[in-house]
Amino acid sequence: MSESNKRTYFFRPSRVTEAEPILNPDVVATNARRGVETTLLLDTNVLIRMEYVVKGGNKRHLLKEHGLHNLVNLLGRCPPKSICLSPGLAFEEMPPACAERSRIFYETFCAVHLPQFIDTPNCDHRAFAGKDRNYGYLDLEPARQALLAIPYTSLLYLIIIDKSFSGGAIQKFKEFLRRLSCDLDILSAKETEIAKYCFAEGSLAGEIKDVRDALRDNFLKTRGKKSKLIQTYDQAIATAFNGANDLAFINAANIVQTRGLDGVPQDCWIATCDKKLFAFSRIFHYLNVDGEAGKYAVTHAFSEQHRDEYWRQAVSAQQILGLSRMQYHLKREVDPLSLPELAKAAMDEAARVFGQMT
């Protein structure tokens, strides 16, 4: 993306209708009148760009250069105390020492460009301490490992299959479904949709190609500099960890949307500078039904998918497997604290695939 086109993207993972919601001051003001608090979860890349602005002198002209101008403009047009910024989840993604530096940069940025957001309701003021590099899944506290286990394990399966499974696109996708069903014992809608696009081959064109390429670039690192391609175990687990944290933002937004905070109803959005994550939100979202966000997933189907044999077989395989597991899924109870062991097993498998001992 060119410098002039950098911007911050806003999306809500859960929708009330099929229409894509747009965040603007009118939405925020309407929420405030109804006693609903609008919360904006800040992605890690937003905090990194805030750091760039501060390091460059914290001047206003740097906002556009780093794609934060529309974020600051939006917040400045909202009624006072009507919208809250939440950078906490982004801090959790970083090595603790980096999170502490980022927290200071964030507060310095807000003091100049968003002074009304220095202290927001429900915020947890705490310092971070610990390592500043080589930070990954095994460094997390057990509860955090449990929260990330499903997306992290699923994305490791995706990388392992792409690297080592012999077969065509549909065979790889069906193997991914088998791994989710038999090994992880959970069919996660987000990760399944990502795999569907990542394994798609052929001469795609237009928007569907843009989405496929963006998702492959984000979750399989298939484009860009050779140094960033997945060639080693360390690169594989780092890619899965970063992708899992991206998906954790969606899960967190749905939880906040459903439960509220401190008894206050929430309208929860995500702010990101990651065009790939925003692209995914355009083809995949949840429906807020009976006050519960994240229960029903909805995917966007491009016209090309109806005419392509891979897409027809992929959708059919997913539907058949989902129906066969429905009664089992409705009756079972998942112990989240058992999931990290599956993630660690997937890490061991990745080490074998990439020829490195753990």
Steps between C-alpha positions, in 0.01 A plus 500: 500500500644841407564761765214717375251215528580394855202512732338335800217255434204450732278194511261325737531119487136454601211650305129531566418478128687397185587862427858599581494742796687828473653668805437875507414769758126450447528132598702592807255775603200270453667236716564758772135608504398136542742441785732290283875556524693491172834323541779500243755218531835620365697249295873469558587668171308811611720526809812448290401788275432718803857421606628610157316832534643566847853408392464734203424794726130439572400760240153509349620470139639154586150365564421471131843362418436209739131453429365628831338820374155348454516336846579831669243686289226249584569509873521879499150525349337267753313643802713527816535180703292304248766262366777310678835385366622155605867422422530224761467202267768641271735535797439132583624403152838667550800387701452663844794739470374614159148537641631732771675720242189493281282602795717807556493591129122454497450734794740755346310484170163544672625792709557699180247369248227349720525671840145398593604132481791502744278348768203298378241301698571134578871537421758297690808711573790261544864476407646211298830330572682206344671393180517725195546243220446134404152521649243241405228262607701319769575831673132565569325438830285181500173693470630695202628178341151354534342803331738480203517122472230450236617761247867426569465125455277541195747732329787263576299224328456735205874561472588132550258384231615766255861401561484121511168356376508362147181560307302762319308793639186310600701214652689751716180668612338167587811403696472828690138418587608152613768645727254742659239231551720209610794667673374835628142369525360843415385645169578869523323705235763776467795270456306277259415797279862614503617152396241490222656809344862410578479167320310637199696477176437585138467819301293713732440865417355813653395531863502127574864482388586803714343333806670164429840666456456715811410202719782285360741786560383543859467137612746317271746778411501398134605839363751771578865483599660156513605566861131516599391177328432203727812289465582414862326381814549837668334675205213251504413545868547878478261522203240286676538704820455832320199368310343358814530837669325662203209259537499549878394860441187373328425261786559771760272746322221241492542426872488869592202552269311216669593549867556875525748653744424573866130467429511752211383377154770523235520567128846357430707582190854425385741763369780363284752620245520144364324497164508119496307470827248754373466304174413191702228692683339573163451131421439362850295633791270388778133574553389638834197281574305514828766727647781251440783597268718233343247219503413499129760556229421641157729488196487700179489296180644646180329410173813318382472255788170363374661408168825355633533130586742558787267742677197277450681198643648702787163641607338158469772330710470765770120474512496120511755487780325776693163326482651168605647662812204722592339283767838416651592868503175605670542245781871525574684724743850616412763537771703802381794411724544172308552680169859624552625142493359466148675821403831367637451175308450703181822689578687170535358388165607828338852446638514160332363633171751784490785279620566657837491337840304678777 
